[in-house]
Amino acid sequence: MRIGENKVKLTKKDKDILKEIGYLDEDMEQIERATTKTSFELEDKKIRIREVLKLLSRREFLSGIGRSAFHRSCVRNKIYFNSGELFK
């Protein structure tokens, strides 16, 4: 995963993990967009994506961002993913 100024780019390894979880090639664009439209909270405090990536395994993060990209939100290891902004 490469984190730029306002964009996160999924690597081939990330996409392979997402495919193992069950996502399709056509899902990758929406999941990638969700990385910039998702807010994260831990114990009712907003945290940045860089901190989330430190707290979760890569697979846990990708599972969470994939889920919230299509269902607006989810929780992984007490971290709340809110992708509601993606649906506006």
Order of alpha helices (4+ residues) and beta strands (2+ residues): beta-beta-alpha-alpha-beta-beta-alpha-alpha-beta-beta
